[in-house]
Amino acid sequence: MELAVSAVMCAGGDVEIVTKNPEFEKPGNIDAAHRYGKWVGLCGELGGDAAAVPLLLGMGLDEFSMAPSSIPVVKQSIRLWSMDQCKTIAETALAMPGSTEVLNYLKGLIPS
């Protein structure tokens, strides 16, 4: 069974899921990958964005790929959140109507 899944961040900030398996063409695609014993990683600039960390963890992301210079700030962000908090943040963000609202919400969570 082919489980190739790609998440593409579009210019407008929306995330498009591209897959070869219909199981992944609906919300919860990370959970679907986990049901098949597959880890889910993210390659790209979003993985190094500290504001996105609680959302990505709350969605169940297993691995972040990022530039080495992003590692310290992402590690610091990971330490700020419990998994329960991350899941709540993800649920809240995924219920929002658009990417602008999600981005503003996530940026508002970052401590000054």
C-alpha positions in Angstrom: 0.0 0.0 0.0 1.4 3.4 -1.0 1.4 5.8 1.9 3.2 8.7 0.3 1.9 12.0 1.6 3.2 15.5 1.0 2.0 18.7 2.7 2.5 21.7 0.5 2.4 25.2 2.0 0.8 27.4 -0.6 1.7 31.1 -1.1 -1.4 32.2 0.7 -0.4 30.2 3.8 -2.9 27.4 3.3 -1.7 23.8 3.5 -2.6 21.4 0.8 -2.3 17.7 1.4 -1.2 15.7 -1.7 -1.4 11.9 -1.4 -1.7 8.7 -3.4 -4.0 7.1 -0.8 -7.7 8.1 -0.3 -7.4 7.4 3.4 -5.2 10.6 3.7 -7.5 12.9 1.7 -9.5 13.9 4.8 -8.8 15.6 8.1 -6.8 13.4 10.5 -4.2 12.3 7.9 -1.4 12.2 10.5 -3.6 9.9 12.6 -4.2 7.8 9.5 -0.4 7.4 8.9 0.1 6.4 12.5 -2.6 3.7 12.2 -0.5 2.2 9.4 2.7 2.4 11.6 4.2 5.3 9.7 5.8 8.4 11.2 5.0 11.8 9.8 7.7 14.4 9.3 7.7 17.9 7.9 10.4 19.2 5.7 10.5 22.9 5.0 10.6 26.3 6.7 7.4 25.7 8.6 9.3 23.1 10.8 11.6 25.8 12.0 8.9 28.3 12.8 8.6 28.5 16.6 5.0 29.8 16.4 4.0 26.7 14.5 5.5 24.2 17.0 2.4 23.8 19.3 0.1 23.4 16.3 2.3 20.8 14.6 2.9 18.8 17.9 -0.8 19.0 18.6 -1.6 17.5 15.2 0.7 14.6 16.0 3.8 15.5 13.9 6.6 13.1 14.7 9.6 14.9 13.2 10.6 18.4 12.2 13.2 19.2 9.6 14.7 22.7 9.7 17.8 24.7 9.2 20.4 24.2 12.0 20.1 27.8 13.0 16.4 27.2 13.9 17.0 24.4 16.3 17.6 26.4 19.5 14.4 28.5 19.1 12.3 25.5 18.2 13.7 23.5 21.2 12.8 26.4 23.4 9.2 26.5 22.0 8.8 22.8 22.4 9.7 23.1 26.1 6.9 25.8 26.6 4.0 23.4 25.8 2.6 20.2 27.3 1.0 17.8 24.8 -2.4 18.5 26.2 -1.9 22.2 25.5 -0.6 21.4 22.0 -3.7 19.3 21.3 -6.0 22.1 22.5 -4.1 24.6 20.3 -4.4 22.4 17.3 -8.1 21.8 17.8 -8.7 25.5 18.2 -6.6 26.4 15.1 -8.1 23.7 12.9 -11.6 25.1 13.7 -10.7 28.5 12.4 -12.0 29.7 9.1 -8.7 30.5 7.4 -5.0 30.7 7.4 -4.8 34.3 8.4 -6.8 33.6 11.6 -4.6 30.6 12.4 -1.4 32.6 11.9 -2.6 35.5 14.1 -3.7 33.0 16.8 -0.4 31.2 16.8 1.7 34.4 16.8 -0.5 35.6 19.8 0.6 32.5 21.8 4.3 33.3 21.7 5.5 34.8 25.0 7.1 38.2 24.7 
